[in-house]
Amino acid sequence: MNPQFIQQAADLIRASKQLTVLTGAGVSKESGVPTFRDALDGLWAQYDPKRLATQFAFETDPKLVWDFYEFRRDLMRPAKPNPAHVSLAALEQRFPTMQIITQNIDNLHEQAGSKNVIRLHGNIWANKCFYDCQGEPTPVDISTIGWDRNSGPPPCPYCGRWVRPDVVWFGEMLPPDQLRAAKEVIAQTDVMLVIGTSGVVQPAADMPYIAKYHGATVIEFNPVESEITPVADLWLQAPAGESLPRVLEALDEHV
Ligand code: BJW
């Protein structure tokens, strides 16, 4: 990794007034959480998203989809924040208005200590009624429900129909308050760090382009070229768990 790029990133961050970070699955890869689209080990290389991550899939085979998310929870349960999450939490200490906008559902930013986190795609550790029978959303605490765990999703305690994970599937609207908050912060952003996203899923994929349109500088952290690279002013082509701590060190050298 070019040391000049590390220094340039640190200089841009130091001079920023509103620092915003957009993260995707790549930021959690070094914690052992699989990405979606990496060719060999991404989830969608092994599983078909149309059969697992849509309302239609859940209506067609609720047990298959529920079991897939239980499998994902088992994969994520031992995961711990990696140096990229830790560096972002440390960066928030230095820049208290810094905002993370994440597509991730794994909670690792919060575990690392980040406070200002906008979650675009929900939270795998939470559940809700598939029909939102008590209003949108209808959260359900499944630890209070007794049901046969081999039979698929638990019954909603209010309406008796299915409980589902509180994540955003393809074709679903994003949580409106989170999306609104993201749009507001992007309009104010002068430096955006884009970390570990392929930039193919809307509306998150447009956010760096919108930030750029509003005059922001975009710094990408990704070992592989993405849909964001064409709009990036600076591309740190390395795993985020390696590049972000080095940017932090470069910031600390000039305090
Ligand atoms: C590293 C690294 C390391 C590796 N360090 N980096 C046609 C055109 C435009 C839009 C649409 C369209 N047809 C349908 C749509 C809308 C659709 C969409 O965008 N589809 C596209 C795929 C075409 N979007 C939606 O449906 C969204 N809702 C919506 O738009 O509502 C309005 C609407 C509805 C209907 C029609 C039209 C409009 C909802 C999207 C929900 C996404 N949900 C998922 C699943 C969440 C639950 C779960 O986990 O199961 O969210 S899909 C999946 O993709 C997940 C992720 O958050 C999301 C983004 O993936 P991400 O994070 O970018 O991961 P990867 O794997 O793609 O990339 C990882 C990157 O990390 C790579 O670049 C690596 O190189 C890098 N990396 N190691 C740093 N160590």
Residues whose N, C-alpha, C, O or C-beta is under 5 A from the ligand:
A	BS01	BJW	G24 A25 G26 V27 K29 E30 T35 F36 R37 D38 A53 Q103 N104 H121 V167 V168 W169 F170 G171 E172 M173 L174 G196 T197 S198 G199 V200 V201 Q202 P203 F221 N222 P223 V224 S226 A238 P239 A240 G241
